[in-house]
Amino acid sequence: MDQMTIYDIVYALAAQDGREAALFGDCAPAAREAFSRCLTCDTFPELWFEMPLTGKPWLDFHALVSYEDVAGTQAVFAGHSGVYSDALAWFAAQKPKKVRQLALSYDTSSDDTEHPAVQVLVSGRDAAVPVGFLRSAGRSDAETPYLEFVHAMPQDWFACYVGVFPRRTAGEADSWIRVECIVGDACQHAYAKDSAILRDHLKNIGLEHIGSDAIAGIQELARSPFPLELQFNIGPNGAALPIVSASVRFQPGDWMDPAGQDAISKIARWMQVQELADARCILLAKTMFAKLVTHEDENVSLSCFPAFVKLRYREDQAPDAKAYLLARAE
C-alpha cells in the first residue's frame, strides 16, 4: 500500500463523523502537502496532528522518522534539501542509542509547507548529540545558548528534544531554539505540592516573572498521574523567553482504563472551567482507533489516539490549550 493511500485513510478515520470541521478546520490540503514532502523511507513515518481546543479550528502537522528507519542509509526528504538534508544525513549517521527520532514540524495552519522546523529526539544526556544536530541544521549559533540552558535547568529534568527553524538566522527576532524537558517524578511531585519550588526552578532558567495563571496550570497538570513535560523557547543568552508550555502525555491504555478516563476527564473539566477548552475536547476520545485495513490484498495496521494536551502561557497574551493526536501505520 503506498504511503499517500495510508495517510489518506488515517486522516479520514480521525476526521470522520463531522470531526474534520470541529477539530481540523480547512487545513487538510496543507497537511497532505506537508506529508508528501516529508517522506524519507519505506517505513511509514509517525504522524502528529496538532489542534487548538478553543477558537477557530486549525491543524498543524508533524512527521517523525525513527533512527532505525534511516540508520546507515542515504535517506532524503521528498520535498526538502539544503540544511534539511544535512540534518537527516547527520541523524542517519549517528550511533545506536544516541538518537530516537527526527521530526519535521509544519505550520500548516499558516499554509507553510516549505519551511518546517526540524527537531531531534535524543535517547540520553550526552550534550554532544544535540550540539551536533544544531550544527548539522545550520544553527551553530545556537550551540552555546543550548548548553547554557541545559546547565541551568534542574538535574531532575531531561531535555528530550531540541528543535530549530533552519531558515532563521541569529539576527532574527524569532531565531530562538525550542527545548522540550521531561520533568522527573521528584520534581513533578514537588511542583504539585509547592508552587515556590516551581517558581524557583523557572526563575533559574530565565522565567523570573512567570504569571500566577501559568503556575496554577502547571500545578494542575503536575497533580495528574500522567508524565509532565515543559517546553521553552531559548534566546541567544541561553535563558528561556517569556513563554512556557506544559503538557501531559497519555498512552492508549489511559483512554481505556476507568482510572485513566477519570483523570483525563478531570483535566478536561478544569480546562473548560478555565476557558482553555470547549466541547471539542470531548471529541478527542472519538478520534482513537486501531484497525487492520486491507487494500489490494495488502494488510496494514493503523492506529491513532490523543497523546498530549498542552497548555501555553505567553507574556501579555491569554493562555491557550492544544491537543495532539499520534497516528501510526505498521
MARTISE-851747 format. One record per residue (C-alpha): residue in one letter; x, y, z. Coordinates in steps of 0.02 Angstrom, whole numbers, plus 50000, padded with zeros to 5 digits. Layout:
BEGIN
a,X,Y,Z
...
# end
This chain:
BEGIN
m,50000,50000,50000
d,50077,50166,49950
q,50113,50300,50080
m,49987,50428,50020
t,49847,50300,50024
i,49891,50255,50203
y,49895,50439,50251
d,49726,50471,50171
i,49648,50325,50266
v,49723,50381,50432
y,49662,50558,50410
a,49489,50502,50354
l,49468,50391,50506
a,49520,50528,50626
a,49412,50659,50540
q,49254,50559,50506
d,49082,50592,50583
g,49100,50780,50573
r,49263,50791,50669
e,49357,50872,50525
a,49259,51034,50536
a,49259,51033,50726
l,49442,50990,50755
f,49544,51021,50598
g,49458,51162,50506
d,49507,51183,50323
c,49690,51133,50340
a,49677,50960,50261
p,49755,51008,50093
a,49906,51091,50176
a,49931,50944,50294
r,49927,50822,50148
e,50052,50929,50054
a,50165,50928,50207
f,50156,50739,50215
s,50205,50724,50033
r,50363,50824,50070
c,50419,50728,50224
l,50429,50551,50153
t,50602,50480,50181
c,50597,50291,50178
d,50487,50139,50152
t,50432,50141,50334
f,50279,50249,50365
p,50326,50399,50473
e,50248,50431,50641
l,50116,50568,50621
w,50062,50700,50745
f,49909,50809,50717
e,49907,50968,50823
m,49747,51068,50852
p,49680,51204,50968
l,49543,51167,51094
t,49457,51337,51079
g,49427,51466,50944
k,49437,51437,50758
p,49490,51257,50721
w,49654,51230,50630
l,49781,51092,50606
d,49971,51089,50614
f,50066,50935,50558
h,50219,50843,50621
a,50307,50691,50546
l,50440,50588,50634
v,50558,50454,50572
s,50649,50339,50690
y,50836,50309,50691
e,50806,50126,50647
d,50712,50181,50490
v,50857,50277,50414
a,51016,50219,50503
g,51160,50197,50383
t,51055,50242,50231
q,51059,50384,50105
a,50884,50437,50155
v,50820,50603,50087
f,50665,50708,50114
a,50547,50708,49968
g,50520,50896,49968
h,50665,50974,50063
s,50850,50996,50033
g,50994,51100,50099
v,51007,51101,50289
y,50859,50981,50299
s,50956,50852,50201
d,51110,50889,50306
a,51014,50860,50468
l,50941,50697,50402
a,51113,50636,50345
w,51184,50678,50517
f,51041,50585,50600
a,51063,50430,50492
a,51249,50426,50534
q,51228,50426,50723
k,51274,50282,50837
p,51139,50168,50908
k,51056,50226,51069
k,51108,50407,51042
v,50955,50471,50949
r,50774,50415,50938
q,50682,50515,50805
l,50699,50660,50685
a,50546,50770,50662
l,50484,50897,50538
s,50353,51017,50608
y,50245,51114,50485
d,50141,51269,50517
t,50008,51204,50400
s,49878,51317,50482
s,49979,51458,50402
d,49989,51359,50239
d,50178,51344,50257
t,50244,51176,50197
e,50410,51236,50129
h,50497,51290,50289
p,50463,51170,50432
a,50554,51166,50597
v,50669,51017,50619
q,50693,50930,50786
v,50794,50787,50856
l,50733,50675,50997
v,50878,50605,51095
s,50899,50448,51199
g,51020,50511,51332
r,51101,50660,51415
d,51255,50670,51305
a,51258,50856,51259
a,51369,50822,51109
v,51221,50742,51020
p,51103,50894,51015
v,51253,51007,50982
g,51297,50901,50830
f,51118,50913,50772
l,51116,51103,50788
r,51273,51114,50682
s,51200,50998,50551
a,51043,51105,50540
g,51145,51261,50506
r,51121,51333,50680
s,51293,51327,50759
d,51247,51496,50835
a,51126,51403,50948
e,51257,51286,51023
t,51310,51397,51168
p,51133,51454,51215
y,51077,51272,51217
l,51219,51217,51330
e,51191,51365,51448
f,51007,51322,51463
v,51038,51138,51497
h,51167,51183,51629
a,51040,51296,51718
m,50892,51177,51716
p,50855,51062,51866
q,50950,50898,51868
d,50786,50802,51876
w,50736,50868,51705
f,50782,50777,51545
a,50799,50883,51386
c,50719,50755,51271
y,50723,50858,51111
v,50789,51017,51033
g,50718,51100,50879
v,50758,51247,50765
f,50694,51336,50612
p,50839,51315,50489
r,50783,51464,50385
r,50804,51582,50532
t,50970,51662,50574
a,51042,51730,50735
g,50998,51906,50683
e,50811,51873,50676
a,50699,51909,50824
d,50620,51736,50813
s,50781,51637,50792
w,50756,51551,50960
i,50781,51366,50985
r,50649,51256,51065
v,50686,51131,51202
e,50565,51004,51275
c,50600,50940,51450
i,50529,50785,51533
v,50506,50828,51716
g,50566,50690,51832
d,50448,50613,51959
a,50529,50700,52106
c,50509,50872,52028
q,50332,50836,51969
h,50278,50787,52145
a,50366,50939,52218
y,50281,51057,52095
a,50111,50983,52133
k,50133,51023,52318
d,50237,51183,52323
s,50224,51324,52196
a,50379,51406,52271
i,50489,51263,52210
l,50415,51278,52036
r,50441,51466,52035
d,50622,51448,52090
h,50660,51320,51954
l,50580,51428,51820
k,50673,51582,51884
n,50838,51489,51869
i,50812,51463,51682
g,50760,51643,51649
l,50572,51650,51686
e,50585,51767,51833
h,50414,51848,51812
i,50305,51700,51770
g,50120,51734,51798
s,50013,51653,51931
d,49899,51577,51799
a,50046,51484,51723
i,50098,51420,51894
a,49920,51361,51927
g,49910,51274,51758
i,50075,51183,51779
q,50024,51129,51954
e,49858,51063,51891
l,49947,50952,51764
a,50080,50903,51891
r,49944,50836,52007
s,49883,50716,51873
p,49950,50538,51861
f,50023,50574,51688
p,50204,50622,51650
l,50233,50810,51646
e,50335,50897,51511
l,50386,51079,51496
q,50433,51167,51335
f,50533,51326,51315
n,50597,51442,51180
i,50779,51484,51218
g,50852,51652,51170
p,51031,51694,51120
n,51085,51718,51302
g,51033,51541,51350
a,50882,51599,51451
a,50703,51546,51422
l,50599,51678,51334
p,50435,51734,51418
i,50333,51586,51360
v,50309,51415,51438
s,50208,51266,51380
a,50160,51125,51498
s,50092,50959,51438
v,50048,50785,51498
r,50065,50630,51392
f,49938,50490,51381
q,49954,50310,51324
p,49817,50215,51231
g,49778,50116,51389
d,49740,50276,51484
w,49589,50303,51371
m,49528,50125,51404
d,49558,50111,51591
p,49422,50185,51705
a,49550,50268,51819
g,49639,50343,51669
q,49474,50403,51596
d,49429,50488,51760
a,49599,50575,51768
i,49585,50635,51587
s,49407,50695,51618
k,49466,50793,51769
i,49594,50884,51663
a,49464,50917,51528
r,49339,50988,51653
w,49472,51101,51728
m,49521,51166,51556
q,49339,51203,51518
v,49314,51296,51682
q,49470,51398,51642
e,49400,51429,51467
l,49553,51346,51391
a,49447,51214,51304
d,49269,51199,51241
a,49162,51049,51199
r,49282,50991,51064
c,49392,50913,51197
i,49255,50783,51216
l,49284,50734,51034
l,49464,50684,51066
a,49420,50510,51127
k,49319,50481,50969
t,49474,50503,50860
m,49550,50347,50937
f,49556,50190,50829
a,49656,50033,50798
k,49611,49947,50635
l,49679,49818,50515
v,49648,49889,50342
t,49655,49785,50183
h,49691,49870,50017
e,49729,49773,49858
d,49765,49614,49959
e,49886,49705,50075
n,49855,49721,50261
v,49910,49871,50363
s,49882,49901,50549
l,49830,50081,50581
s,49810,50167,50748
c,49776,50339,50818
f,49748,50410,50991
p,49757,50577,51084
a,49934,50577,51156
f,49955,50751,51230
v,49863,50901,51295
k,49967,51059,51311
l,49939,51224,51400
r,50034,51376,51335
y,50065,51536,51432
r,50138,51690,51348
e,50178,51860,51419
d,50037,51986,51391
q,49929,51859,51298
a,49786,51747,51351
p,49836,51565,51382
d,49779,51430,51264
a,49769,51241,51255
k,49805,51117,51116
a,49790,50931,51089
y,49900,50813,50988
l,49844,50652,50902
l,49975,50518,50870
a,49948,50406,50719
r,50050,50256,50660
a,50046,50125,50523
e,50133,49956,50532
# end
